Structure formats: C-alpha cells, structure tokens
Amino acid sequence: MTPAAPMRWQRVLALDHLTLLDIAPPDFVALAAGAGFDAVGLRIAPATADESPWPMSPGSRMLADTVTRCRDTGVTVLDTETIRLTPRTDLAAAEAVIQAAAELNAPHLTTIGEDPDLARLSERFAELTRMAAPYGVRPLIEFMAYKTVRTLNDAVAIAARSGGGGVLLDALHIQRCGADIGQIARTDHGLLGYVQLCDAPLEPPVEAGLPGDLVLPRGQTPDGGAAALEARAGRLLPGEGALPLTELLSALPAALPVAVEAPRLSLRDQLTPAQFAARARRSLDQVLTRWRDASSARQGRDANARRGQNVSD
C-alpha cells in the first residue's frame, strides 16, 4: 500500500537535526524535503563537550552546499544550534555561529544554559541577543532538567530580560521539568520561538545505559545521566507515548511552528534514515489531526454554550 501524502497545515513543520544527527546537513535537508517537511533545524555547533561538529563555519563548503540544497528543495531552516552558555563561554567566538545561522536564513539560534549563576547567564544571553539582532537571528533559551536553566519560569524570565530573545519549548523537557500546561498557556506568546514534539512515558527513565553496543552520534556524551540519554537517544515519535501533546498544542498559538525532535537509536538498524523521516512526518500528521479535531470539538461546545446563554437571556 502506498503511504498517504503528507497533510498540509497552516504552520511550519520542521524536522530537527538531533533526530538523525549522523546525517550531514546538506543531506539532512534533502531527507526532510523527501519526507514532506517544510523546514529543518540544523546542528551547526556542538551541544556537548566532546561532540564532533559538522564543518558549518562561515566560508565552509558544507555550509555553502546546505544553502544550495535549501534553495533547490524549497526547505527553509527554522532553527540552528547550539550556543552553550557556560561560565567560560567566549561570546566573541559565538559570532561565527550567528553568521552561519544568518547565511542559512535561520530565524532562531538555540541556546543552552550551563552556568549555575543565573543572573550572569541572563546577562550573557541578553548580550548574545544584542549580537544576533543585526543578523536577523533570535536566540532562544531552552530549559532542561539536567541543565542549569531547569524551569519554564527561569527560561521566560531570562528571555523577557534579554531585549528580544525567546524561549524554545520541548515536549520532553516540559514533562521532565514539571511544567504545567496551564502555565504554558499563560506564557507571553510573543516570547515563544517554536515547539519541539516527541513522545515518551510519563515517568522518567531510571537506567542510564545505552542498549547493546549503540553509541551516540557525533561523539555526544550522556553527561546528564539517564535524563540526557533519553533526550539524545531514547525518545519516541509523536503519538507513540503518553505525553499530553494535544493539550500542549491547544495551549499554544495555532500558527506556532512545530518540529519533530525524536532521536531513537534503537530503531536505526530497522529503518533507513528516509524511512524514519517519513514515519516522523506521518506521526506528526496524526498528532496534529487529533489536535485539530479536539479544537473543533471545543469550539462546537463553546458555540452551543453561547447559544444556550442567549436563549436564557
């Protein structure tokens, strides 16, 4: 049976690089295009200390090839990553990453907080935001249970004080950090860059070992224990777990871009990268369909309630 064509939605749908990080950026763009995604997120700088980065610096052949592949396929770059804000981060060196993001026409640059001094981290994120503004790039701060920015409140406060930065939402980190859907709904929507979807059990993992002889792509290290390993290698595709994805989407603006970030190493010997990307796209369509149906049902109930109120009046 021929798989159904990807559905069309009134929002940008992206595939984030961590899902298949061992695929070089130009090939990843082509992979996303073949699966029916509108955009990609690209890892253009390492997110962990020992990670081997793809050669995506300004002037590099791979960066030029990625720009060409985007132009040829029509796929855009939604987000680039990563700037790690540690106590020792040299922000002057971050300018090359910002320049590469700008060459890709990426509106966002993901930032991870690794400085325990949140006041200093906040100041440096604001400085990064000022540096990126002339390039048309907006830094986003992401909160994670195994990093120093661990709560939605901290991320929102850092973004709000930055003079233009934003917040990246990740369904897994929302669950593991204990963020409440109502809290997300009350967040200033102007601070939100986009949302990453995956799935998982409601309870966090307790084992920190990789299954079999699998190793993390590009030399990533599970430096945050079981939680980091789950995030980098053990996620489920949207709709395959127990996370409240419909409720999360209902709490967010209807046009907010959505990306699949769902690395799952245990499936890599069963599916080709193209098959995995296509499955990710179908999973996203199914979750968005449930969100649309739930929204329609809620609107119908609200309309009926208003009619009943008018009759009683």
Contacts in CASP RR format, 6 or more apart in sequence:
PFRMAT RR
TARGET T0000
AUTHOR 0000-0000-0000
METHOD contacts of the structure
MODEL  1
MTPAAPMRWQRVLALDHLTLLDIAPPDFVALAAGAGFDAVGLRIAPATAD
ESPWPMSPGSRMLADTVTRCRDTGVTVLDTETIRLTPRTDLAAAEAVIQA
AAELNAPHLTTIGEDPDLARLSERFAELTRMAAPYGVRPLIEFMAYKTVR
TLNDAVAIAARSGGGGVLLDALHIQRCGADIGQIARTDHGLLGYVQLCDA
PLEPPVEAGLPGDLVLPRGQTPDGGAAALEARAGRLLPGEGALPLTELLS
ALPAALPVAVEAPRLSLRDQLTPAQFAARARRSLDQVLTRWRDASSARQG
RDANARRGQNVSD
3 278 0 8 1.000
3 282 0 8 1.000
4 282 0 8 1.000
6 35 0 8 1.000
6 36 0 8 1.000
6 281 0 8 1.000
6 282 0 8 1.000
6 285 0 8 1.000
7 285 0 8 1.000
7 288 0 8 1.000
7 289 0 8 1.000
9 288 0 8 1.000
10 254 0 8 1.000
10 255 0 8 1.000
11 254 0 8 1.000
11 255 0 8 1.000
11 256 0 8 1.000
11 257 0 8 1.000
11 258 0 8 1.000
12 38 0 8 1.000
12 39 0 8 1.000
12 76 0 8 1.000
12 78 0 8 1.000
12 194 0 8 1.000
12 257 0 8 1.000
12 258 0 8 1.000
13 36 0 8 1.000
13 37 0 8 1.000
13 38 0 8 1.000
13 39 0 8 1.000
13 257 0 8 1.000
13 258 0 8 1.000
13 259 0 8 1.000
13 281 0 8 1.000
13 284 0 8 1.000
14 32 0 8 1.000
14 37 0 8 1.000
14 38 0 8 1.000
14 39 0 8 1.000
14 40 0 8 1.000
14 41 0 8 1.000
14 78 0 8 1.000
14 79 0 8 1.000
14 194 0 8 1.000
14 257 0 8 1.000
14 258 0 8 1.000
14 259 0 8 1.000
14 260 0 8 1.000
15 28 0 8 1.000
15 31 0 8 1.000
15 32 0 8 1.000
15 35 0 8 1.000
15 37 0 8 1.000
15 39 0 8 1.000
15 40 0 8 1.000
15 41 0 8 1.000
15 259 0 8 1.000
15 260 0 8 1.000
15 277 0 8 1.000
15 280 0 8 1.000
15 281 0 8 1.000
16 40 0 8 1.000
16 41 0 8 1.000
16 79 0 8 1.000
16 196 0 8 1.000
16 259 0 8 1.000
16 260 0 8 1.000
16 261 0 8 1.000
17 23 0 8 1.000
17 25 0 8 1.000
17 28 0 8 1.000
17 40 0 8 1.000
17 41 0 8 1.000
17 42 0 8 1.000
17 43 0 8 1.000
17 81 0 8 1.000
18 43 0 8 1.000
18 232 0 8 1.000
18 261 0 8 1.000
18 263 0 8 1.000
19 260 0 8 1.000
19 261 0 8 1.000
19 262 0 8 1.000
19 263 0 8 1.000
19 276 0 8 1.000
19 277 0 8 1.000
19 280 0 8 1.000
20 28 0 8 1.000
20 31 0 8 1.000
20 263 0 8 1.000
20 273 0 8 1.000
20 276 0 8 1.000
20 277 0 8 1.000
21 43 0 8 1.000
21 217 0 8 1.000
21 218 0 8 1.000
21 220 0 8 1.000
21 263 0 8 1.000
22 217 0 8 1.000
22 218 0 8 1.000
23 31 0 8 1.000
23 273 0 8 1.000
24 54 0 8 1.000
24 62 0 8 1.000
25 42 0 8 1.000
25 43 0 8 1.000
25 44 0 8 1.000
25 54 0 8 1.000
25 56 0 8 1.000
25 62 0 8 1.000
25 63 0 8 1.000
25 65 0 8 1.000
25 66 0 8 1.000
26 62 0 8 1.000
26 65 0 8 1.000
26 66 0 8 1.000
26 68 0 8 1.000
26 69 0 8 1.000
27 69 0 8 1.000
28 40 0 8 1.000
28 42 0 8 1.000
29 40 0 8 1.000
29 66 0 8 1.000
29 69 0 8 1.000
29 70 0 8 1.000
29 73 0 8 1.000
29 75 0 8 1.000
30 69 0 8 1.000
30 73 0 8 1.000
31 273 0 8 1.000
31 274 0 8 1.000
31 277 0 8 1.000
32 39 0 8 1.000
32 40 0 8 1.000
32 75 0 8 1.000
32 277 0 8 1.000
33 73 0 8 1.000
33 74 0 8 1.000
33 75 0 8 1.000
34 73 0 8 1.000
34 274 0 8 1.000
34 277 0 8 1.000
34 278 0 8 1.000
35 274 0 8 1.000
35 277 0 8 1.000
35 278 0 8 1.000
35 280 0 8 1.000
35 281 0 8 1.000
36 281 0 8 1.000
37 75 0 8 1.000
37 277 0 8 1.000
37 281 0 8 1.000
38 75 0 8 1.000
38 76 0 8 1.000
39 75 0 8 1.000
39 76 0 8 1.000
39 77 0 8 1.000
39 78 0 8 1.000
39 257 0 8 1.000
39 259 0 8 1.000
40 75 0 8 1.000
40 76 0 8 1.000
40 77 0 8 1.000
40 78 0 8 1.000
41 77 0 8 1.000
41 78 0 8 1.000
41 79 0 8 1.000
41 80 0 8 1.000
41 81 0 8 1.000
41 106 0 8 1.000
41 259 0 8 1.000
42 56 0 8 1.000
42 66 0 8 1.000
42 77 0 8 1.000
42 79 0 8 1.000
42 80 0 8 1.000
42 81 0 8 1.000
42 104 0 8 1.000
42 106 0 8 1.000
43 53 0 8 1.000
43 54 0 8 1.000
43 80 0 8 1.000
43 81 0 8 1.000
43 82 0 8 1.000
43 218 0 8 1.000
44 53 0 8 1.000
44 54 0 8 1.000
44 56 0 8 1.000
44 63 0 8 1.000
44 80 0 8 1.000
44 81 0 8 1.000
44 97 0 8 1.000
44 100 0 8 1.000
44 101 0 8 1.000
44 104 0 8 1.000
45 53 0 8 1.000
45 56 0 8 1.000
45 80 0 8 1.000
45 81 0 8 1.000
45 82 0 8 1.000
45 83 0 8 1.000
45 97 0 8 1.000
45 100 0 8 1.000
46 52 0 8 1.000
46 53 0 8 1.000
46 82 0 8 1.000
46 84 0 8 1.000
46 218 0 8 1.000
47 81 0 8 1.000
47 82 0 8 1.000
47 84 0 8 1.000
47 112 0 8 1.000
47 220 0 8 1.000
48 219 0 8 1.000
48 220 0 8 1.000
48 221 0 8 1.000
48 223 0 8 1.000
49 221 0 8 1.000
49 223 0 8 1.000
50 219 0 8 1.000
50 220 0 8 1.000
50 221 0 8 1.000
51 218 0 8 1.000
51 219 0 8 1.000
51 220 0 8 1.000
51 221 0 8 1.000
52 218 0 8 1.000
52 219 0 8 1.000
53 218 0 8 1.000
54 62 0 8 1.000
54 218 0 8 1.000
55 61 0 8 1.000
55 62 0 8 1.000
55 63 0 8 1.000
56 62 0 8 1.000
56 63 0 8 1.000
56 66 0 8 1.000
56 100 0 8 1.000
57 63 0 8 1.000
57 96 0 8 1.000
57 100 0 8 1.000
58 96 0 8 1.000
58 99 0 8 1.000
58 100 0 8 1.000
58 103 0 8 1.000
63 100 0 8 1.000
63 103 0 8 1.000
63 104 0 8 1.000
66 104 0 8 1.000
67 103 0 8 1.000
67 104 0 8 1.000
69 75 0 8 1.000
70 76 0 8 1.000
70 77 0 8 1.000
70 104 0 8 1.000
70 105 0 8 1.000
76 105 0 8 1.000
77 101 0 8 1.000
77 104 0 8 1.000
77 105 0 8 1.000
77 106 0 8 1.000
78 106 0 8 1.000
78 107 0 8 1.000
78 108 0 8 1.000
78 194 0 8 1.000
78 257 0 8 1.000
78 259 0 8 1.000
79 106 0 8 1.000
79 107 0 8 1.000
79 108 0 8 1.000
79 109 0 8 1.000
79 110 0 8 1.000
79 140 0 8 1.000
79 168 0 8 1.000
79 194 0 8 1.000
79 259 0 8 1.000
80 97 0 8 1.000
80 100 0 8 1.000
80 101 0 8 1.000
80 104 0 8 1.000
80 106 0 8 1.000
80 108 0 8 1.000
80 109 0 8 1.000
80 110 0 8 1.000
80 137 0 8 1.000
81 109 0 8 1.000
81 110 0 8 1.000
82 110 0 8 1.000
82 111 0 8 1.000
82 112 0 8 1.000
83 89 0 8 1.000
83 94 0 8 1.000
83 97 0 8 1.000
83 109 0 8 1.000
83 110 0 8 1.000
83 111 0 8 1.000
83 112 0 8 1.000
83 128 0 8 1.000
83 139 0 8 1.000
84 111 0 8 1.000
84 112 0 8 1.000
84 113 0 8 1.000
84 114 0 8 1.000
85 111 0 8 1.000
85 112 0 8 1.000
85 113 0 8 1.000
85 114 0 8 1.000
85 115 0 8 1.000
85 121 0 8 1.000
85 124 0 8 1.000
85 125 0 8 1.000
85 128 0 8 1.000
86 113 0 8 1.000
86 114 0 8 1.000
86 115 0 8 1.000
87 115 0 8 1.000
87 116 0 8 1.000
87 117 0 8 1.000
87 120 0 8 1.000
89 115 0 8 1.000
89 124 0 8 1.000
91 124 0 8 1.000
91 127 0 8 1.000
91 128 0 8 1.000
91 131 0 8 1.000
94 128 0 8 1.000
94 131 0 8 1.000
95 131 0 8 1.000
97 109 0 8 1.000
98 109 0 8 1.000
98 131 0 8 1.000
98 132 0 8 1.000
98 135 0 8 1.000
98 137 0 8 1.000
99 135 0 8 1.000
101 108 0 8 1.000
101 109 0 8 1.000
101 132 0 8 1.000
101 135 0 8 1.000
101 137 0 8 1.000
102 135 0 8 1.000
102 136 0 8 1.000
102 137 0 8 1.000
106 137 0 8 1.000
107 136 0 8 1.000
107 137 0 8 1.000
107 138 0 8 1.000
108 137 0 8 1.000
108 138 0 8 1.000
108 139 0 8 1.000
108 140 0 8 1.000
108 168 0 8 1.000
108 193 0 8 1.000
108 194 0 8 1.000
109 132 0 8 1.000
109 137 0 8 1.000
109 138 0 8 1.000
109 139 0 8 1.000
109 140 0 8 1.000
110 139 0 8 1.000
110 140 0 8 1.000
110 142 0 8 1.000
110 168 0 8 1.000
111 125 0 8 1.000
111 128 0 8 1.000
111 139 0 8 1.000
111 140 0 8 1.000
111 141 0 8 1.000
111 142 0 8 1.000
112 142 0 8 1.000
112 144 0 8 1.000
112 147 0 8 1.000
112 149 0 8 1.000
113 121 0 8 1.000
113 141 0 8 1.000
113 142 0 8 1.000
113 147 0 8 1.000
113 148 0 8 1.000
113 149 0 8 1.000
114 147 0 8 1.000
114 148 0 8 1.000
115 121 0 8 1.000
115 124 0 8 1.000
115 148 0 8 1.000
116 148 0 8 1.000
118 148 0 8 1.000
118 149 0 8 1.000
118 154 0 8 1.000
118 158 0 8 1.000
121 148 0 8 1.000
121 149 0 8 1.000
121 158 0 8 1.000
122 157 0 8 1.000
122 158 0 8 1.000
122 161 0 8 1.000
122 162 0 8 1.000
125 139 0 8 1.000
125 141 0 8 1.000
125 158 0 8 1.000
125 159 0 8 1.000
125 162 0 8 1.000
125 165 0 8 1.000
126 161 0 8 1.000
126 162 0 8 1.000
126 163 0 8 1.000
128 139 0 8 1.000
129 138 0 8 1.000
129 139 0 8 1.000
129 162 0 8 1.000
129 163 0 8 1.000
129 164 0 8 1.000
129 165 0 8 1.000
130 163 0 8 1.000
132 138 0 8 1.000
132 139 0 8 1.000
133 164 0 8 1.000
138 164 0 8 1.000
138 165 0 8 1.000
138 166 0 8 1.000
138 193 0 8 1.000
139 162 0 8 1.000
139 165 0 8 1.000
139 166 0 8 1.000
140 159 0 8 1.000
140 165 0 8 1.000
140 166 0 8 1.000
140 167 0 8 1.000
140 168 0 8 1.000
140 193 0 8 1.000
141 149 0 8 1.000
141 155 0 8 1.000
141 158 0 8 1.000
141 159 0 8 1.000
141 165 0 8 1.000
141 166 0 8 1.000
141 167 0 8 1.000
141 168 0 8 1.000
142 149 0 8 1.000
142 155 0 8 1.000
142 167 0 8 1.000
142 168 0 8 1.000
142 170 0 8 1.000
142 173 0 8 1.000
143 149 0 8 1.000
143 150 0 8 1.000
143 151 0 8 1.000
143 152 0 8 1.000
143 154 0 8 1.000
143 155 0 8 1.000
143 167 0 8 1.000
143 173 0 8 1.000
143 177 0 8 1.000
143 179 0 8 1.000
144 150 0 8 1.000
144 170 0 8 1.000
144 173 0 8 1.000
144 176 0 8 1.000
144 177 0 8 1.000
144 227 0 8 1.000
144 231 0 8 1.000
145 173 0 8 1.000
145 176 0 8 1.000
145 177 0 8 1.000
145 204 0 8 1.000
145 227 0 8 1.000
146 224 0 8 1.000
146 225 0 8 1.000
146 227 0 8 1.000
146 228 0 8 1.000
146 231 0 8 1.000
149 155 0 8 1.000
149 158 0 8 1.000
150 177 0 8 1.000
151 177 0 8 1.000
151 179 0 8 1.000
152 167 0 8 1.000
152 174 0 8 1.000
152 177 0 8 1.000
152 179 0 8 1.000
152 183 0 8 1.000
152 184 0 8 1.000
152 187 0 8 1.000
153 183 0 8 1.000
155 167 0 8 1.000
156 167 0 8 1.000
156 187 0 8 1.000
156 188 0 8 1.000
156 191 0 8 1.000
159 165 0 8 1.000
159 166 0 8 1.000
159 167 0 8 1.000
159 191 0 8 1.000
160 188 0 8 1.000
160 191 0 8 1.000
165 191 0 8 1.000
166 190 0 8 1.000
166 191 0 8 1.000
166 192 0 8 1.000
166 193 0 8 1.000
167 187 0 8 1.000
167 191 0 8 1.000
167 192 0 8 1.000
167 193 0 8 1.000
168 193 0 8 1.000
168 194 0 8 1.000
168 195 0 8 1.000
168 196 0 8 1.000
169 184 0 8 1.000
169 192 0 8 1.000
169 193 0 8 1.000
169 194 0 8 1.000
169 195 0 8 1.000
169 196 0 8 1.000
169 248 0 8 1.000
169 252 0 8 1.000
170 195 0 8 1.000
170 196 0 8 1.000
170 198 0 8 1.000
170 261 0 8 1.000
171 195 0 8 1.000
171 196 0 8 1.000
171 197 0 8 1.000
171 198 0 8 1.000
171 199 0 8 1.000
171 238 0 8 1.000
171 243 0 8 1.000
171 245 0 8 1.000
171 248 0 8 1.000
172 196 0 8 1.000
172 198 0 8 1.000
172 200 0 8 1.000
172 230 0 8 1.000
172 231 0 8 1.000
172 235 0 8 1.000
172 243 0 8 1.000
173 179 0 8 1.000
173 231 0 8 1.000
174 184 0 8 1.000
174 248 0 8 1.000
175 200 0 8 1.000
175 202 0 8 1.000
175 243 0 8 1.000
176 204 0 8 1.000
176 227 0 8 1.000
181 244 0 8 1.000
181 247 0 8 1.000
181 248 0 8 1.000
181 251 0 8 1.000
182 251 0 8 1.000
184 248 0 8 1.000
184 251 0 8 1.000
184 252 0 8 1.000
185 251 0 8 1.000
185 252 0 8 1.000
189 252 0 8 1.000
189 253 0 8 1.000
189 256 0 8 1.000
192 252 0 8 1.000
192 253 0 8 1.000
192 256 0 8 1.000
193 256 0 8 1.000
193 257 0 8 1.000
194 256 0 8 1.000
194 257 0 8 1.000
194 258 0 8 1.000
194 259 0 8 1.000
195 248 0 8 1.000
195 249 0 8 1.000
195 252 0 8 1.000
195 256 0 8 1.000
195 257 0 8 1.000
195 258 0 8 1.000
195 259 0 8 1.000
196 258 0 8 1.000
196 259 0 8 1.000
196 260 0 8 1.000
196 261 0 8 1.000
197 238 0 8 1.000
197 245 0 8 1.000
197 248 0 8 1.000
197 258 0 8 1.000
197 259 0 8 1.000
197 260 0 8 1.000
197 261 0 8 1.000
197 262 0 8 1.000
197 284 0 8 1.000
197 287 0 8 1.000
198 235 0 8 1.000
198 236 0 8 1.000
198 237 0 8 1.000
198 238 0 8 1.000
198 243 0 8 1.000
198 260 0 8 1.000
198 261 0 8 1.000
198 262 0 8 1.000
199 235 0 8 1.000
199 236 0 8 1.000
199 237 0 8 1.000
199 238 0 8 1.000
199 239 0 8 1.000
199 240 0 8 1.000
199 241 0 8 1.000
199 242 0 8 1.000
199 243 0 8 1.000
199 245 0 8 1.000
199 262 0 8 1.000
200 230 0 8 1.000
200 234 0 8 1.000
200 235 0 8 1.000
200 236 0 8 1.000
200 241 0 8 1.000
200 242 0 8 1.000
200 243 0 8 1.000
201 241 0 8 1.000
201 242 0 8 1.000
202 242 0 8 1.000
202 243 0 8 1.000
204 226 0 8 1.000
204 227 0 8 1.000
204 230 0 8 1.000
205 226 0 8 1.000
205 227 0 8 1.000
205 229 0 8 1.000
205 230 0 8 1.000
206 226 0 8 1.000
207 226 0 8 1.000
208 222 0 8 1.000
208 225 0 8 1.000
208 226 0 8 1.000
208 229 0 8 1.000
209 222 0 8 1.000
209 226 0 8 1.000
209 229 0 8 1.000
210 216 0 8 1.000
210 222 0 8 1.000
210 229 0 8 1.000
210 233 0 8 1.000
210 265 0 8 1.000
211 265 0 8 1.000
211 266 0 8 1.000
214 233 0 8 1.000
214 265 0 8 1.000
214 266 0 8 1.000
214 268 0 8 1.000
216 222 0 8 1.000
216 232 0 8 1.000
216 233 0 8 1.000
216 265 0 8 1.000
217 263 0 8 1.000
220 232 0 8 1.000
222 228 0 8 1.000
222 229 0 8 1.000
222 232 0 8 1.000
222 233 0 8 1.000
232 263 0 8 1.000
233 263 0 8 1.000
233 264 0 8 1.000
233 265 0 8 1.000
234 263 0 8 1.000
234 264 0 8 1.000
234 265 0 8 1.000
234 266 0 8 1.000
235 261 0 8 1.000
235 262 0 8 1.000
235 263 0 8 1.000
235 264 0 8 1.000
236 262 0 8 1.000
236 264 0 8 1.000
237 260 0 8 1.000
237 262 0 8 1.000
237 264 0 8 1.000
237 279 0 8 1.000
237 280 0 8 1.000
237 283 0 8 1.000
238 245 0 8 1.000
238 260 0 8 1.000
238 262 0 8 1.000
238 280 0 8 1.000
238 283 0 8 1.000
238 284 0 8 1.000
238 286 0 8 1.000
238 287 0 8 1.000
239 245 0 8 1.000
239 283 0 8 1.000
239 286 0 8 1.000
239 287 0 8 1.000
240 283 0 8 1.000
245 287 0 8 1.000
245 290 0 8 1.000
245 291 0 8 1.000
246 287 0 8 1.000
246 290 0 8 1.000
246 291 0 8 1.000
246 294 0 8 1.000
249 258 0 8 1.000
249 287 0 8 1.000
249 288 0 8 1.000
249 291 0 8 1.000
250 291 0 8 1.000
250 294 0 8 1.000
250 295 0 8 1.000
250 298 0 8 1.000
254 295 0 8 1.000
258 284 0 8 1.000
258 288 0 8 1.000
260 280 0 8 1.000
260 281 0 8 1.000
260 283 0 8 1.000
260 284 0 8 1.000
262 280 0 8 1.000
264 276 0 8 1.000
267 276 0 8 1.000
268 276 0 8 1.000
271 279 0 8 1.000
END
